[in-house]
Structures are given as C-alpha cells and as structure tokens.
Amino acid sequence: MFYLKRLSKNGNIEKDIVVEGYKKKSIKTSLYSTLKFSKRLVLVMYTTMFLVILLSKLGVFQYLNSLIMPVTKTFNLNPNIGLLALTEVINVYGAVVMAGGFLREGILNPKEVLIGLTIGNIITFSSRYVKHSLPLHITLFGPKLGTKIVMINGAITLLLDIFIIGFLILM
C-alpha cells in the first residue's frame, strides 16, 4: 500500500527511496559477472580462431572441401557452406567465429553463411534435443508427455529449418 501511495503521488518512487551501498554493490556484481563471461568468451574465441587458422594453413579445410564437394555441388552451393555446417557439429561457437571470418574475407556472403549455420543446426538438433530438452521436459511433464513434446518441438524445428534453407536458396 505504501508503495502504491508513493507511486500515485509523484509517479516516481525511485528518487524517494535510497538504499545505502546498493549502487556500489550492483556495479561490482555486474562488473564481476561481465569479466567472468568475457574471460570465457575470449578464451573460446581465440582458441577457435587459432585452430581455424592452423588447420587452414595445414590444408585440412581443402581436404574437407574435397569430401564435401559432391554434396554441395548437387545443391549448387559453395563447398565452404558444408565446411561451416561440419564445424557447427563440432562446436557452435567455432562455427560462428568461422562464419565471421568467411564473411570478412569475402569467401561466403551473408545468405550462404545463414544456409551453412542452418544446415549445421539441422545436423546437430537431434543430439541437442536428447541432451538438453528431453531431460527437462521429462522432469516437468513426465516421460510420456515430455517425450511427445520434445518430438513435436524437434519435428517443427526441423521443418522450419528446411523451409528457411529452401527460402534462402531460392532468394
């Protein structure tokens, strides 16, 4: 009631209530969590970039492109799209970093990057649903209903991904 009375008087209760040390603690907590996340992100990003550059210099990507070429040629796609999709199977962050490099170097255009990442999503979606969604939904809804929900969600995701790829190819 007190809160509503104060709010109705001037419309801004925030200026009237002062909590000592709250602002200092919030800034410190925010800074700590940001640094913790940034440290992890930078570590993953630089490690992935190092591995991508190293494997590129060693010719591993050229070899993988020759393996992927028949499949991508069938659909009239750049072989690097398949490489991007395979990278996403191994590590999603690595695929995103690689996609950024492909864009920056002009190897792939934005449409091709989206196609590659979506194909990688299709390849990995079954393992992702089994690892993450299934345990959660079984816990919340029981084994029978939880499994049905995950299967329906997975089927819809698969259909939408296929639709998006088709739309991007036809654009």
C-alpha positions as CSV (number, residue, x, y, z in Angstrom):
1,M,0.0,0.0,0.0
2,F,2.8,2.4,0.9
3,Y,4.5,1.8,-2.5
4,L,1.2,2.4,-4.4
5,K,0.5,5.6,-2.3
6,R,4.0,6.9,-3.1
7,L,3.8,6.0,-6.7
8,S,0.4,7.6,-7.2
9,K,1.6,10.9,-5.6
10,N,4.5,11.8,-7.9
11,G,4.8,8.8,-10.3
12,N,8.5,8.2,-9.4
13,I,9.2,6.2,-6.3
14,E,12.8,5.6,-7.3
15,K,14.1,9.0,-6.3
16,D,12.4,8.9,-2.9
17,I,13.9,5.6,-1.7
18,V,17.6,5.5,-1.2
19,V,19.4,2.3,-0.2
20,E,22.9,2.8,1.1
21,G,25.6,0.8,-0.8
22,Y,23.1,-0.7,-3.2
23,K,24.5,1.1,-6.3
24,K,28.1,0.2,-5.4
25,K,27.3,-3.4,-4.9
26,S,25.3,-3.6,-8.2
27,I,28.2,-2.2,-10.2
28,K,30.7,-4.5,-8.6
29,T,28.5,-7.6,-9.2
30,S,27.8,-6.6,-12.8
31,L,31.5,-5.9,-13.5
32,Y,32.5,-9.3,-12.0
33,S,29.9,-11.3,-14.0
34,T,30.8,-9.4,-17.2
35,L,34.5,-10.1,-16.7
36,K,33.8,-13.8,-15.9
37,F,31.8,-14.1,-19.1
38,S,34.3,-12.1,-21.2
39,K,37.2,-14.3,-20.0
40,R,35.4,-17.4,-21.1
41,L,34.2,-15.9,-24.4
42,V,37.7,-14.6,-25.3
43,L,39.3,-17.9,-24.4
44,V,36.9,-19.8,-26.7
45,M,37.1,-17.2,-29.4
46,Y,40.9,-17.0,-29.6
47,T,41.3,-20.8,-29.2
48,T,38.9,-21.4,-32.0
49,M,40.4,-18.7,-34.3
50,F,43.9,-20.2,-33.6
51,L,42.7,-23.7,-34.6
52,V,40.9,-22.4,-37.7
53,I,44.0,-20.6,-38.9
54,L,46.2,-23.5,-38.1
55,L,44.0,-26.1,-39.8
56,S,43.6,-23.7,-42.8
57,K,47.4,-23.4,-43.1
58,L,47.8,-27.2,-42.8
59,G,45.3,-27.7,-45.7
60,V,42.8,-29.6,-43.6
61,F,39.9,-27.5,-44.9
62,Q,40.9,-28.1,-48.5
63,Y,40.8,-31.8,-47.9
64,L,37.4,-31.5,-46.2
65,N,36.1,-29.3,-49.0
66,S,37.0,-32.1,-51.5
67,L,35.0,-34.5,-49.4
68,I,32.0,-32.2,-49.1
69,M,32.2,-31.0,-52.8
70,P,29.9,-33.7,-54.3
71,V,27.1,-33.0,-51.8
72,T,27.3,-29.2,-52.1
73,K,27.7,-29.4,-55.9
74,T,24.4,-31.4,-56.1
75,F,22.6,-28.5,-54.5
76,N,24.7,-25.9,-56.3
77,L,26.2,-24.5,-53.1
78,N,29.6,-23.2,-52.2
79,P,31.6,-26.1,-50.6
80,N,32.5,-23.8,-47.7
81,I,28.9,-23.9,-46.6
82,G,29.3,-27.6,-45.9
83,L,32.6,-26.9,-44.0
84,L,30.7,-24.3,-41.9
85,A,28.0,-26.9,-41.2
86,L,30.5,-29.5,-40.2
87,T,32.3,-27.0,-37.9
88,E,28.9,-26.4,-36.2
89,V,28.6,-30.1,-35.5
90,I,31.9,-29.9,-33.6
91,N,31.5,-26.5,-31.9
92,V,28.7,-23.9,-32.4
93,Y,31.0,-21.1,-31.2
94,G,33.7,-22.2,-33.6
95,A,31.2,-22.1,-36.5
96,V,30.1,-18.6,-35.6
97,V,33.7,-17.4,-35.5
98,M,34.5,-19.2,-38.7
99,A,31.4,-17.7,-40.3
100,G,32.6,-14.2,-39.3
101,G,36.0,-15.0,-40.9
102,F,34.3,-16.2,-44.1
103,L,32.2,-13.0,-44.2
104,R,35.2,-10.8,-43.6
105,E,37.4,-12.4,-46.2
106,G,34.5,-12.5,-48.8
107,I,34.6,-16.3,-49.0
108,L,30.9,-16.5,-48.3
109,N,28.1,-14.0,-48.5
110,P,25.6,-13.5,-45.6
111,K,23.0,-15.7,-47.3
112,E,25.5,-18.6,-47.7
113,V,26.5,-18.2,-44.0
114,L,22.9,-18.5,-42.9
115,I,22.5,-21.6,-45.0
116,G,25.6,-23.2,-43.6
117,L,24.7,-22.4,-40.0
118,T,21.1,-23.7,-40.5
119,I,22.4,-26.9,-42.1
120,G,24.7,-27.3,-39.1
121,N,21.7,-26.7,-36.8
122,I,19.7,-29.5,-38.6
123,I,22.6,-31.9,-38.3
124,T,23.1,-31.3,-34.5
125,F,19.5,-30.8,-33.5
126,S,18.8,-34.4,-32.5
127,S,21.7,-34.6,-30.1
128,R,20.9,-31.2,-28.7
129,Y,17.3,-32.2,-28.0
130,V,18.3,-35.5,-26.4
131,K,20.9,-33.8,-24.2
132,H,19.1,-30.7,-23.1
133,S,15.4,-30.7,-23.9
134,L,14.4,-34.3,-23.2
135,P,15.6,-34.4,-19.5
136,L,13.9,-31.0,-18.8
137,H,10.6,-31.9,-20.4
138,I,10.5,-35.4,-18.8
139,T,11.1,-33.8,-15.4
140,L,8.4,-31.2,-15.9
141,F,5.7,-33.3,-17.7
142,G,6.6,-37.0,-17.1
143,P,8.1,-39.5,-19.5
144,K,5.2,-39.9,-21.9
145,L,4.1,-36.3,-22.4
146,G,7.7,-34.9,-22.1
147,T,8.9,-37.2,-24.9
148,K,5.9,-36.2,-27.1
149,I,6.6,-32.5,-26.5
150,V,10.2,-32.9,-27.4
151,M,9.4,-34.9,-30.5
152,I,6.9,-32.4,-31.7
153,N,9.2,-29.5,-31.0
154,G,12.0,-31.2,-32.8
155,A,9.9,-32.0,-35.8
156,I,8.7,-28.4,-36.1
157,T,12.2,-27.1,-35.7
158,L,13.4,-29.5,-38.5
159,L,10.6,-28.4,-40.8
160,L,11.2,-24.7,-40.1
161,D,15.0,-25.1,-40.7
162,I,14.3,-26.9,-44.0
163,F,11.9,-24.2,-45.0
164,I,14.4,-21.5,-44.2
165,I,17.1,-23.2,-46.2
166,G,14.8,-23.6,-49.2
167,F,13.7,-19.9,-48.9
168,L,17.4,-18.7,-48.7
169,I,18.4,-20.8,-51.7
170,L,15.5,-19.6,-53.8
171,M,16.1,-15.9,-52.9
